[in-house]
């Protein structure tokens, strides 16, 4: 039987780690800081991938693939980009191993040193814009709307499964445009697409906004992000979209002949979400019994568990269960009938609660006699007995209700944990006692931003796009401020 979880109230970080392991999502690998995503965890990621991929293609994007290795010299071409990633890069220096003649151990062949070191992809702007130089000559070649599903490596000292690992999976979009306006339109289109996915598929409300200059992506003129609030009151950045201006085009000499016959630099964007979304999904909804999944992303939406003593009872139950399974699957509901005789029903109930299966159906001899079926919804653990003849329509409606309820519950929690303050001491008190999002005035300087971060560990998550302009005084410096920004402690 799955082990009991540490409760959220007792130790939230340990609860998270326990849940990832016990729900069979992932585990640490032999390589420090890297993870093994197990089949159940990967099935959830595949559901995310599938939905996002469809959304990208519906907005005109196509998938491609670019090399894992990037020549070191490519990074030096865009100064802020290399500065932003230099400390996180894994570097390949040699291409061969050999047996040491004295010890017999496998060692690096020092004679096989690369002429130029290769960086293991931390992000692909440089290799892609080097490639785009060959693809773009005229305005007729634009726009280029490319997405890549890939793995990346960013060397991390302190890691946590899904939330921060040395290697992780993601998608990265890279687009090229004729005008600044088109590139900005793309940047905003994607951050809104991410918000749509996070809210309507993951069931997590987000706040959209611009990053401050110190929090921008390295090499971007502007970065937009979506921020979600986890149950422990910390923020989690769930996706980013970057307006790169013409920086990378200039760094890699990507020019085109415009409609007036003159040479111009291409305008660029990049954007991405990663397996960090798995962490958001876990921390946004789950409880002390285990994972809670929104039906749209659940690999198994309904599990049917037979309760029986002998094979005769099982045969009769199986006929009904298989009929229900077939009917639900005809309506595109994913169903598992678990008739394993190696585990008792109680063990299975606990297992599927831990794995967050949205709806559990139990069928025993009493249900056969009464023509009923027991229904349990994972989000509330509410249990009812339903007539078998109504079960198909009821389950379909129940899945919709669970999806909707998870978002509403997360929205109420988020809204109850957004605070406004104009007083720095109150700001610190809220962070210490409650956590959550804090809307407060900031004078716009990096110096103030850094001092607040040093004193409180809170960062400016974003400058909200939907927050009304409201003049005031910075909570820290007392200087003029044109708009409240969103502060929080964050993962």
C-alpha positions in Angstrom: 0.0 0.0 0.0 1.3 3.5 -0.7 3.0 5.1 2.3 1.2 7.8 4.2 2.3 11.3 3.3 3.8 13.9 5.6 0.9 16.4 6.0 1.1 19.8 4.4 0.8 21.5 7.7 3.6 19.5 9.2 6.2 20.0 6.5 5.0 21.3 3.1 8.3 20.5 1.3 8.4 17.0 2.6 4.8 16.5 1.7 5.6 17.5 -1.9 8.6 15.1 -2.1 6.6 12.3 -0.5 3.7 12.8 -3.0 6.0 12.8 -6.1 7.5 9.5 -5.0 4.3 7.8 -3.7 2.1 8.8 -6.6 4.8 7.2 -8.8 5.5 10.4 -10.8 9.3 10.6 -10.7 12.4 9.7 -8.7 16.0 11.0 -8.3 18.5 9.4 -10.8 22.1 8.3 -10.4 23.1 11.6 -11.9 23.0 14.3 -9.2 20.3 16.9 -9.8 18.6 14.9 -12.6 15.3 12.9 -12.4 13.7 9.8 -13.8 10.2 10.7 -14.9 8.2 7.5 -14.4 5.5 6.3 -16.8 2.6 7.8 -14.8 4.3 11.1 -14.4 5.3 11.1 -18.1 1.7 10.2 -19.1 0.6 13.5 -17.4 3.3 15.4 -19.2 2.2 13.9 -22.5 -1.3 15.1 -21.9 0.1 18.6 -21.3 2.3 18.3 -24.4 -0.6 17.2 -26.5 -2.9 20.1 -25.5 -0.2 22.7 -25.9 1.1 21.3 -29.2 -2.4 21.5 -30.6 -2.7 25.1 -29.3 0.6 26.0 -31.0 -0.4 24.5 -34.3 -3.8 26.1 -34.2 -2.0 29.5 -34.0 0.2 28.7 -37.0 3.3 27.3 -35.4 5.2 24.2 -36.7 7.6 21.9 -34.8 11.2 21.5 -35.6 14.4 20.2 -33.9 17.8 21.8 -33.4 21.1 20.4 -32.0 21.7 19.6 -28.4 25.2 21.0 -28.7 26.0 24.7 -29.2 29.4 26.1 -30.1 30.7 28.2 -27.2 31.5 31.1 -29.6 27.7 31.4 -30.4 27.1 32.5 -26.8 29.7 35.2 -26.9 27.8 37.1 -29.6 25.0 38.4 -27.4 26.6 39.9 -24.3 23.6 39.8 -21.9 22.7 36.3 -23.0 26.1 34.8 -22.3 26.2 36.7 -19.0 22.8 35.3 -18.0 23.7 31.7 -18.7 27.4 31.4 -18.1 27.2 30.1 -14.6 24.7 27.4 -15.6 26.4 25.9 -18.6 27.6 22.3 -18.9 30.6 22.2 -21.3 31.8 19.4 -23.5 35.6 19.6 -23.9 36.6 16.1 -25.2 35.1 13.5 -27.6 36.8 10.3 -26.6 37.6 8.0 -23.6 40.4 5.4 -23.3 41.7 2.9 -20.9 44.6 4.1 -18.7 47.6 1.9 -19.4 48.7 1.9 -15.7 45.4 1.5 -13.8 43.1 0.1 -16.5 40.5 2.7 -15.6 38.4 4.5 -18.1 39.8 8.1 -18.5 39.4 11.1 -20.8 41.7 10.9 -23.8 43.6 14.2 -23.5 44.5 14.0 -27.1 40.9 14.1 -28.1 40.2 17.7 -27.1 37.6 19.6 -29.2 38.9 22.5 -31.2 36.0 24.5 -29.8 34.1 23.6 -26.6 30.4 22.8 -27.0 27.7 23.9 -24.6 25.0 21.5 -23.7 21.8 23.4 -24.7 20.5 25.6 -21.8 18.2 27.3 -24.3 18.4 27.5 -28.1 18.3 31.2 -29.2 21.9 31.2 -30.4 21.9 28.0 -32.5 18.4 28.8 -33.9 19.3 32.4 -35.0 22.5 31.1 -36.6 20.3 28.8 -38.6 17.7 31.5 -39.4 20.4 33.5 -41.2 20.2 30.8 -43.9 16.4 30.8 -44.0 15.7 34.5 -44.2 16.6 36.8 -47.1 13.4 38.7 -47.9 10.2 39.8 -46.1 8.5 37.0 -48.1 10.4 34.5 -45.9 8.7 36.0 -42.8 7.2 35.2 -40.3 8.9 32.0 -39.2 6.9 30.4 -36.4 8.9 27.5 -34.9 8.4 25.4 -31.8 10.8 22.8 -30.4 10.1 20.0 -27.9 13.4 19.2 -26.2 15.5 18.7 -23.1 17.8 21.4 -21.7 20.6 21.4 -19.1 21.1 24.2 -16.6 23.5 23.3 -13.8 21.7 23.5 -10.5 23.2 23.2 -7.0 20.0 22.7 -5.1 17.3 20.7 -6.9 13.8 19.4 -6.3 11.9 17.0 -8.5 10.1 18.8 -11.4 10.5 22.3 -9.8 14.2 22.7 -10.3 16.4 20.0 -11.9 19.7 20.1 -13.8 18.0 18.5 -16.9 14.4 19.1 -17.7 11.9 18.8 -20.5 10.3 21.8 -22.1 9.1 23.4 -25.3 10.7 26.5 -26.7 9.2 28.7 -29.4 11.4 30.9 -31.6 9.8 33.2 -34.0 11.1 35.8 -36.6 9.0 38.8 -37.8 9.1 41.6 -40.2 8.1 44.4 -37.8 8.3 45.2 -34.1 4.5 45.3 -33.9 4.2 41.7 -35.2 6.8 40.5 -32.8 5.1 42.2 -29.8 1.7 40.8 -31.0 3.3 37.3 -31.0 4.8 37.8 -27.5 1.5 38.7 -26.0 -0.4 36.1 -28.0 1.7 33.4 -26.4 1.5 34.6 -22.8 -2.2 34.6 -23.2 -2.1 31.1 -24.7 -0.1 29.9 -21.7 -2.7 31.6 -19.4 -5.5 29.9 -21.2 -3.8 26.5 -20.9 -2.9 26.9 -17.2 -6.4 28.0 -16.3 -8.6 25.9 -18.6 -6.5 22.7 -18.6 -4.5 22.8 -15.3 -7.3 24.5 -13.4 -4.9 27.1 -11.9 -5.6 30.8 -12.1 -2.7 33.0 -13.0 -1.7 36.6 -13.0 -0.1 37.9 -16.3 2.4 40.6 -16.3 5.8 42.0 -17.4 9.0 41.2 -15.6 11.2 43.9 -14.2 14.5 44.6 -15.9 16.5 42.6 -13.5 14.2 39.6 -13.9 14.0 39.6 -17.7 15.3 36.7 -19.8 19.0 37.3 -20.7 19.0 39.0 -24.1 15.3 40.1 -24.1 14.0 43.7 -24.3 10.8 42.5 -22.4 9.7 39.4 -20.7 6.1 38.5 -19.9 5.2 35.8 -17.4 2.3 34.0 -15.7 2.4 33.6 -12.0 0.3 31.1 -10.0 0.0 30.8 -6.2 0.7 27.5 -4.5 -1.1 26.2 -1.4 1.8 27.2 0.9 1.5 30.9 -0.2 4.5 30.8 -2.5 4.4 31.9 -6.2 5.5 29.7 -9.1 6.3 31.1 -12.5 4.5 28.9 -14.9 5.5 30.3 -18.3 7.4 33.1 -20.0 7.2 34.9 -23.3 10.1 37.1 -24.4 10.2 40.1 -26.8 13.8 39.9 -28.1 13.7 42.9 -30.3 16.5 42.7 -32.9 19.2 41.7 -30.5 19.7 38.2 -31.8 19.3 39.2 -35.4 22.1 41.7 -35.0 24.3 39.2 -33.1 23.9 36.6 -35.9 23.6 39.1 -38.8 20.1 38.1 -39.8 18.9 40.8 -42.2 16.2 40.8 -44.8 15.1 42.9 -47.7 11.9 44.7 -46.7 9.0 45.7 -48.9 10.7 49.0 -49.7 13.8 47.2 -51.0 16.0 48.2 -48.0 17.9 45.9 -45.6 16.5 45.6 -42.1 17.1 43.4 -39.0 14.6 40.7 -38.2 12.4 41.1 -35.0 12.3 38.1 -32.7 10.5 36.3 -29.8 11.1 33.2 -27.8 8.8 31.5 -25.2 8.6 28.3 -23.2 7.0 26.2 -20.5 8.6 23.1 -18.9 8.1 20.1 -16.6 8.0 22.7 -13.8 4.2 22.7 -14.7 4.1 19.3 -13.1 5.2 20.9 -9.9 2.5 23.5 -10.2 -0.1 20.9 -10.9 0.9 19.0 -7.8 1.1 22.0 -5.4 -1.9 23.8 -6.8 -4.5 21.1 -6.1 -3.3 18.1 -4.1 -4.1 17.2 -0.5 -2.8 15.1 2.3 -4.3 11.9 0.7 -2.2 12.4 -2.5 -2.4 13.8 -6.0 -5.5 15.6 -7.3 -5.6 15.8 -11.1 -7.9 18.0 -13.3 -9.8 15.5 -15.5 -8.4 17.1 -18.7 -4.9 16.1 -17.7 -5.6 12.8 -15.9 -4.1 9.8 -17.8 -7.0 7.7 -16.3 -10.2 9.7 -15.7 -12.3 6.9 -14.3 -11.2 3.7 -12.5 -13.7 0.9 -11.9 -12.9 -1.4 -9.0 -14.8 -4.7 -8.5 -15.6 -5.9 -5.0 -16.1 -9.7 -4.9 -15.4 -12.9 -3.0 -15.4 -15.6 -5.7 -15.0 -15.9 -9.5 -18.8 -16.2 -10.0 -19.3 -12.8 -8.5 -16.4 -11.4 -10.4 -17.7 -12.7 -13.7 -21.1 -11.0 -13.2 -19.4 -7.7 -12.0 -17.0 -7.8 -15.0 -19.7 -8.0 -17.5 -21.3 -4.8 -16.2 -17.9 -3.1 -15.6 -16.7 -3.8 -19.2 -20.0 -2.5 -20.6 -19.7 0.7 -18.6 -16.0 1.0 -19.7 -17.0 0.6 -23.3 -19.8 3.2 -23.1 -17.6 5.8 -21.4 -14.8 5.3 -23.8 -17.2 5.9 -26.7 -17.6 9.3 -25.2 -13.8 9.8 -25.1 -13.5 9.2 -21.3 -10.3 7.2 -20.4 -11.2 4.3 -18.1 -9.3 1.6 -16.3 -11.0 -1.5 -15.0 -8.8 -2.9 -12.2 -9.6 -6.5 -11.7 -6.2 -7.5 -10.3 -6.5 -10.3 -7.8 -3.2 -9.4 -6.2 -4.5 -6.5 -4.2 -7.6 -6.0 -2.1 -10.2 -3.2 -3.0 -9.1 -1.1 0.0 -5.5 -1.1 -1.2 -6.7 0.0 -4.7 -8.9 2.8 -3.3 -5.8 4.2 -1.5 -3.6 3.8 -4.6 -6.0 5.7 -6.9 -6.6 8.4 -4.3 -2.8 8.8 -4.2 -2.6 9.0 -8.0 -5.3 11.5 -8.2 -7.7 9.6 -10.5 -10.7 12.0 -10.7 -13.6 9.5 -10.4 -13.6 6.1 -8.8 -16.5 3.6 -9.4 -16.9 0.5 -7.1 -19.1 -2.4 -8.0 -20.0 -5.3 -5.7 -22.7 -7.9 -5.2 -25.0 -5.5 -3.4 -24.7 -3.0 -6.3 -25.5 -5.8 -8.7 -28.6 -6.6 -6.7 -29.7 -3.0 -6.4 -28.6 -2.0 -9.9 -26.4 0.7 -8.4 -22.8 1.7 -8.4 -20.7 3.6 -5.8 -19.2 6.8 -7.1 -16.4 8.7 -5.4 -15.0 12.1 -6.7 -11.3 12.7 -5.9 -11.5 16.4 -5.4 -13.9 16.3 -2.5 -13.9 12.6 -1.6 -17.7 12.8 -1.7 -19.3 9.3 -2.1 -22.8 8.5 -3.5 -24.7 5.6 -4.8 -26.0 6.0 -8.4 -28.4 3.9 -10.5 -26.4 2.1 -13.1 -28.8 3.3 -15.9 -27.8 6.9 -15.2 -24.1 6.4 -14.6 -22.7 7.3 -18.1 -24.3 10.8 -18.2 -23.6 11.3 -14.5 -19.9 10.6 -14.8 -19.5 12.8 -17.9 -21.1 15.7 -16.0 -19.1 14.9 -12.9 -15.8 15.2 -14.8 -16.8 18.6 -16.0 -17.8 19.6 -12.5 -14.5 18.4 -11.0 -12.5 20.4 -13.7 -14.6 23.5 -12.9 -14.5 23.0 -9.1 -10.7 22.7 -9.0 -10.3 26.0 -10.8 -12.9 27.7 -8.6 -11.3 26.4 -5.4 -7.8 27.6 -6.5 -9.3 30.9 -7.6 -10.9 31.5 -4.2 -7.7 30.6 -2.5 -5.6 32.9 -4.7 -8.0 35.8 -4.3 -8.1 35.3 -0.5 -4.4 35.5 -0.5 -3.8 38.7 -2.5 -3.1 41.6 -0.2 -2.6 45.3 -0.8 -0.4 47.4 1.5 1.3 50.8 1.5 3.3 50.2 4.6 6.7 48.4 4.6 6.3 46.9 8.1 2.9 45.6 7.2 4.4 44.2 4.0 6.9 42.2 6.0 4.3 41.1 8.5 2.1 39.7 5.7 5.0 37.8 4.2 5.9 36.3 7.6 2.5 35.5 8.8 0.5 34.7 5.6 2.6 34.6 2.5 0.6 35.0 -0.7 0.7 37.7 -3.3 1.2 41.3 -2.2 0.3 44.3 -4.4 2.5 47.2 -3.4 4.1 50.3 -4.9 7.7 50.2 -6.1 9.8 53.1 -7.3 11.1 51.3 -10.4 14.7 51.1 -9.4 16.7 47.9 -9.3 18.4 49.1 -6.1 15.1 49.1 -4.2 14.1 45.8 -5.8 17.3 44.1 -4.6 17.2 45.6 -1.1 13.6 44.4 -0.6 14.7 40.9 -1.8 17.7 40.9 0.5 15.6 41.9 3.5 12.5 39.8 2.9 13.3 37.1 0.3 10.3 38.4 -1.6 10.8 39.2 -5.3 8.7 41.2 -7.8 7.0 38.5 -9.7 5.6 40.8 -12.3 4.1 44.1 -13.2 0.5 43.0 -13.7 -1.0 43.6 -17.1 -4.6 43.8 -15.8 -3.9 46.0 -12.7 -5.2 49.5 -13.0 -2.6 52.3 -13.1 -2.6 53.8 -9.6 -0.1 56.4 -8.4 1.4 56.1 -5.0 4.6 56.0 -2.9 7.1 53.2 -2.9 6.7 51.1 0.3 10.5 51.0 0.7 12.0 54.3 -0.5 8.9 56.6 -0.3 9.6 57.7 -3.9 6.9 58.2 -6.5 5.4 55.0 -8.1 3.0 54.8 -11.1 1.6 51.3 -10.5 1.5 48.5 -7.9 3.6 45.5 -8.6 3.2 41.9 -7.5 5.5 40.7 -4.7 5.8 37.2 -3.3 8.2 34.6 -2.1 8.7 32.1 -4.9 10.0 28.8 -6.0 
